[in-house]
Amino acid sequence: MDRREGGRRDNGRSRHREATWSRRHWLAGAGALAGLTVSGRAFGQSGSDDEEVSPAEDLMREHGVLKRVLMVYREAIRCIDARRDLSPEVLRDSAGIIRTFIEDYHEKLEEDHLFPRFEKARRLTELTTILRAQHQAGRRVTDRITRLSSLETLKAPQAARQLRDLLQVFIDMYEPHEAREDTVLFPAFRTIVSKEEYGALGEAFEKREHQLFGADGFETMVERVGAIEKRLGIYDLARFTPKD
């Protein structure tokens, strides 16, 4: 057998090995991709409708709704200071979200399920005491904001100033409040409950949300806040980008 014939046979074997290797790796890659797709993680998919949300994630995303209402309050302050037109419905709707979704639901979860467990474990008890007191203070401020959210108030300089100050008080308390919960309380929660209890609480939180606000409760609240932002002209995220 001459070298040319041997070379042709060697090349034929090499091509066969390359084809076999390519098919195997393609199948392996396709299998991995299918696995990712089924698990809901391929291409950034969030997963199936039954995907569990942890208690901390649930509470933190609810804080996102709170943050956006604080932005609405801040824009309302600018309107009052500049004596620009401000619809009282914007403030009433915003305070309504705070009352129903944050105070009567989100904070109730913390007061019923998180704070008692920290206190039983004798962990972060000074923090939970302050957070409880701030919840109560926040509800009093929300009551006053709701009462003052009227056209008569906005037309009267002294009353409008009182409303403006209440909005600022609420912002000044809740920005550090939610930041401390996000960075201290919620991360520590996993260390004082078992994995099984942590998972069960996530399911309980979701069930309660659905009972109060429907199957798309969180999404509905996000849409409500977005509609308020649009009325104030602060919905477009690009407007917050610094200009060179």
C-alpha positions in Angstrom: 0.0 0.0 0.0 1.5 3.3 -1.0 1.5 6.5 1.1 -1.3 8.1 -1.0 -3.7 5.1 -0.4 -2.8 5.1 3.3 -3.3 8.8 3.5 -6.7 8.5 1.9 -7.7 5.8 4.4 -6.4 7.9 7.3 -8.3 10.9 6.1 -11.4 8.9 5.8 -11.1 7.7 9.4 -10.4 11.2 10.5 -13.5 12.6 8.8 -15.6 9.7 10.3 -14.2 10.5 13.8 -14.9 14.2 13.3 -18.4 13.6 12.1 -19.1 11.2 15.1 -17.6 13.8 17.5 -19.7 16.6 16.0 -22.9 14.6 16.1 -22.3 13.6 19.8 -21.5 17.1 20.8 -24.4 18.5 18.9 -26.8 16.0 20.6 -25.2 16.8 24.0 -25.6 20.5 23.4 -29.2 20.1 22.2 -30.0 18.0 25.3 -28.5 20.6 27.6 -30.4 23.3 25.8 -33.6 21.3 26.1 -33.0 20.8 29.8 -32.5 24.6 30.2 -35.7 25.3 28.3 -37.7 22.9 30.3 -36.4 24.3 33.5 -37.3 27.8 32.3 -33.8 29.2 32.5 -32.9 29.3 28.8 -32.7 32.7 27.1 -33.7 34.4 30.4 -37.1 32.7 30.8 -38.5 33.1 34.3 -39.9 29.6 34.5 -43.3 28.0 34.7 -46.2 29.6 36.5 -45.7 27.2 39.4 -42.1 28.4 40.0 -41.7 29.1 43.7 -40.7 32.5 44.9 -38.8 32.7 48.2 -40.1 34.8 51.1 -37.2 37.2 50.8 -37.6 37.7 47.0 -41.3 38.2 47.5 -40.8 40.9 50.1 -38.1 42.6 48.2 -40.1 42.9 45.0 -42.9 44.4 47.0 -40.4 46.9 48.2 -39.9 47.7 44.5 -43.6 48.8 44.4 -43.0 50.9 47.6 -39.9 52.6 46.0 -41.9 53.6 43.0 -44.6 55.2 45.1 -41.9 57.1 47.0 -40.8 58.4 43.6 -44.4 59.5 43.0 -44.5 61.3 46.3 -41.2 63.0 45.5 -42.6 64.3 42.2 -45.7 65.5 44.0 -43.5 67.5 46.3 -41.8 69.1 43.3 -45.2 70.0 41.9 -46.4 71.6 45.2 -43.1 73.5 45.6 -43.3 74.8 42.0 -47.0 75.4 42.3 -47.6 73.2 39.3 -50.9 71.5 38.7 -51.2 68.3 40.7 -54.2 66.0 40.6 -55.4 64.9 44.1 -56.4 61.6 42.5 -52.7 60.9 41.9 -52.0 61.2 45.7 -55.2 59.3 46.7 -54.4 56.4 44.4 -50.8 56.3 45.6 -51.8 56.4 49.2 -54.3 53.7 48.4 -51.6 51.4 47.1 -49.5 52.1 50.2 -52.5 51.3 52.5 -53.7 48.1 50.8 -50.6 46.5 49.3 -47.8 47.8 51.6 -49.3 48.4 55.1 -52.3 45.9 55.2 -50.5 43.2 53.3 -46.7 43.4 53.1 -46.1 44.8 56.5 -48.7 42.4 58.0 -46.6 39.5 56.6 -43.6 40.9 58.4 -45.4 41.5 61.6 -47.1 38.1 61.7 -44.3 35.9 60.2 -40.8 37.5 60.4 -40.7 39.7 63.5 -42.0 37.0 65.9 -39.5 34.5 64.6 -36.6 36.9 65.1 -37.8 37.7 68.6 -38.2 34.0 69.5 -34.6 33.4 68.3 -33.4 36.6 70.1 -32.0 37.9 66.9 -32.2 41.5 65.7 -34.8 42.3 68.3 -33.8 46.0 68.6 -34.3 46.3 64.8 -37.7 44.6 64.8 -38.9 46.9 67.6 -38.0 49.9 65.5 -39.5 48.5 62.4 -42.8 47.8 64.2 -42.9 51.3 65.5 -42.2 52.7 62.0 -45.0 50.6 60.6 -47.5 52.2 63.0 -46.1 55.7 62.3 -46.4 55.1 58.6 -50.0 54.2 58.9 -50.7 57.4 60.8 -49.0 59.5 58.1 -50.9 57.6 55.3 -54.2 58.5 57.1 -53.2 62.2 57.1 -52.0 62.1 53.5 -55.3 60.5 52.4 -57.4 63.1 54.2 -55.4 66.0 52.8 -55.4 64.7 49.2 -58.1 67.1 47.9 -58.4 69.9 45.4 -59.2 72.3 48.3 -55.9 71.4 50.1 -53.8 71.9 46.9 -55.4 75.3 46.4 -54.7 76.5 49.9 -50.9 77.3 50.4 -50.8 76.4 54.1 -52.7 73.2 53.7 -50.6 72.3 50.6 -47.5 72.9 52.6 -48.7 70.5 55.3 -49.4 67.8 52.7 -46.0 68.4 51.2 -44.3 67.9 54.6 -46.2 64.7 55.2 -45.1 63.3 51.9 -41.5 64.2 52.8 -41.8 62.6 56.3 -43.0 59.4 54.7 -40.1 59.3 52.2 -37.5 60.1 54.9 -38.7 57.2 57.1 -39.3 54.5 54.5 -36.1 54.9 52.4 -33.9 53.8 55.3 -36.6 51.5 56.6 -36.8 49.3 53.5 -33.0 49.5 52.9 -32.4 48.1 56.4 -34.9 45.3 55.8 -33.4 44.4 52.4 -29.8 44.4 53.6 -30.1 43.1 57.2 -33.5 41.6 58.1 -34.4 39.6 55.0 -30.9 38.0 54.4 -30.8 37.0 58.1 -34.2 35.3 57.9 -32.9 32.2 56.2 -30.5 31.6 59.2 -33.3 31.3 61.8 -35.7 29.0 60.0 -35.3 25.6 58.5 -35.2 25.1 54.7 -38.7 23.4 54.9 -40.2 26.2 56.9 -38.7 28.8 54.6 -40.2 27.1 51.6 -43.6 26.8 53.3 -43.6 30.5 54.1 -43.0 31.3 50.5 -46.0 29.4 49.5 -48.1 31.0 52.3 -47.0 34.5 51.2 -48.0 33.8 47.6 -51.4 32.2 48.7 -52.2 35.3 50.8 -51.3 37.6 47.9 -53.7 35.7 45.6 -56.4 35.8 48.2 -56.3 39.6 48.6 -55.4 40.7 45.1 -56.0 37.9 42.7 -53.7 35.6 40.8 -51.8 38.5 39.2 -51.8 40.7 42.4 -48.2 41.9 42.2 -48.4 42.6 38.4 -51.6 44.5 38.9 -50.0 46.7 41.5 -47.0 47.4 39.2 -49.4 48.4 36.5 -51.3 50.7 38.8 -48.1 52.5 39.9 -47.0 52.7 36.2 -50.3 54.4 35.3 -49.7 57.0 38.1 -46.2 57.6 36.9 -47.5 58.2 33.4 -49.9 60.8 34.7 -47.1 62.6 36.4 -44.7 62.3 33.4 -42.1 60.2 35.3 -42.7 56.8 33.7 -40.1 57.1 31.0 -36.9 55.6 32.6 -34.7 57.4 30.1 -35.5 60.8 31.6 -33.5 59.9 34.7 -30.3 59.3 32.7 -27.8 62.2 33.3 -27.2 64.3 30.3 -23.6 65.0 29.2 
